[in-house]
Amino acid sequence: MWIEKLIDGIVEVDTPIGPRYVQPNFTERAYLIWTFRNFFSLPQQVLRPWERRLIDRLWQENRFVSLSASGPPERPVIGRIERRPVVQSANPAGVLPFPKPNSAPQTARAEHRREAASA
């Protein structure tokens, strides 16, 4: 199966409007087969920087492959890239807020205050 992917494989890119397929060249297919050796689907965030650039370049060069709308693709799929949109947070610095304390420590503090007041 991997020889078929090396000869004529395509990469599925998940988009908000549905899957799109891009055609890498022979060398790029070899690299991508190695990338997807253990997983069929990977989020874009786990790819190495050069792998992200490769996918972005394939996307920008419009190396899309049109497939039939019915049924699975006729060509072997090397792997699937999950391109999740970046969520803009209200916190631009990306700093996480401190978690709110739960009720148990508050009751311990209140008991400590009562003991201090009674002493």
C-alpha positions in Angstrom: 0.0 0.0 0.0 2.8 2.5 0.8 4.3 2.0 -2.7 0.9 3.1 -4.2 1.0 6.1 -1.9 4.5 6.9 -3.0 3.7 6.7 -6.7 0.3 8.5 -6.8 -0.7 9.6 -3.3 -2.6 12.7 -2.4 -3.0 14.5 0.9 -6.4 15.4 2.4 -6.7 18.8 4.0 -9.7 19.4 6.3 -11.2 22.8 5.7 -14.4 24.5 7.0 -16.1 23.8 3.7 -15.1 20.1 3.6 -12.1 18.1 2.6 -9.7 19.3 -0.2 -7.0 17.2 -1.8 -3.6 18.4 -2.8 -1.0 16.6 -5.0 2.6 16.7 -3.7 5.5 15.8 -5.9 7.5 12.5 -5.5 9.9 13.8 -2.9 7.2 15.5 -0.9 5.1 12.3 -1.0 8.1 10.4 0.5 8.4 12.9 3.4 4.7 12.9 4.0 4.5 9.1 4.0 7.1 9.2 6.8 5.2 11.9 8.6 2.0 9.8 8.5 3.7 6.4 9.2 1.8 5.9 12.5 -1.3 8.1 12.1 -3.7 8.7 9.3 -4.9 12.0 10.6 -2.9 14.7 12.3 -3.7 18.2 13.5 -1.7 20.9 11.8 -0.4 22.1 15.2 1.6 18.9 15.8 3.5 19.1 12.5 7.1 20.3 12.4 7.6 23.8 11.0 9.0 22.5 7.7 6.0 20.2 7.4 3.6 23.1 8.0 5.5 25.2 5.4 5.2 22.3 2.9 1.4 22.0 3.4 1.0 25.8 3.2 3.1 25.9 0.0 1.0 23.1 -1.6 -2.1 25.0 -0.5 -0.9 28.4 -1.9 0.4 26.8 -5.2 -3.2 25.5 -5.8 -2.1 21.9 -6.3 -5.6 20.8 -5.7 -6.9 17.5 -7.2 -10.5 17.2 -8.2 -12.2 13.9 -7.3 -15.5 12.4 -8.0 -18.2 13.6 -5.5 -19.6 10.2 -5.0 -17.6 7.6 -3.0 -14.1 7.5 -1.7 -11.1 9.0 -3.7 -9.8 6.8 -6.4 -6.2 7.7 -5.5 -4.5 6.6 -2.3 -4.6 9.2 0.5 -1.3 9.5 2.3 -2.8 11.2 5.3 -5.2 13.9 6.5 -4.3 17.3 7.9 -6.8 18.8 10.3 -6.6 22.6 9.7 -8.5 23.9 12.7 -9.2 27.7 12.7 -7.2 29.6 15.2 -9.5 30.8 17.9 -8.9 34.5 18.9 -9.1 34.8 22.7 -10.1 37.9 24.6 -6.7 37.7 26.4 -4.2 38.8 23.7 -1.1 38.0 25.8 -2.2 34.4 26.1 -1.9 34.4 29.8 -4.2 32.0 31.6 -6.1 33.5 34.6 -5.6 32.0 38.1 -8.3 29.4 38.9 -10.9 30.4 41.4 -10.4 28.6 44.8 -13.0 26.0 45.6 -15.3 26.1 48.6 -13.2 23.9 50.9 -10.3 26.3 51.4 -12.7 29.2 52.1 -14.4 27.2 54.9 -10.9 26.5 56.4 -10.1 30.2 56.3 -13.4 31.1 58.0 -12.7 28.5 60.8 -9.2 29.9 61.2 -10.6 33.4 61.6 -13.1 32.2 64.2 -10.4 30.5 66.2 -8.2 33.7 66.0 -11.2 35.9 67.1 -12.0 33.6 70.0 -8.5 33.4 71.3 
